[in-house]
Amino acid sequence: MTFLDRLHQRARQRGEYERTRREIAALPRDVALDLDIYPGDAHRIAWKAVYGV
């Protein structure tokens, strides 16, 4: 994988992370509770979903 490939991949992942985090944080409270999600953990959930760590 070249440097530019890795750079492109990282930029794509960052975009996915930001979109996922925003969507989780914006969930209505009743929906979040039904899914057993605390919106304050949006960053952690999004990070794990995108980066798998």
Buried (B, 14 or more C-beta within 10 A) or exposed (E): EEEEEEEEEEEEEEEBBEEBBEEBBEBEEEEBEEEEBEBEBBEEBBBEEBEEE
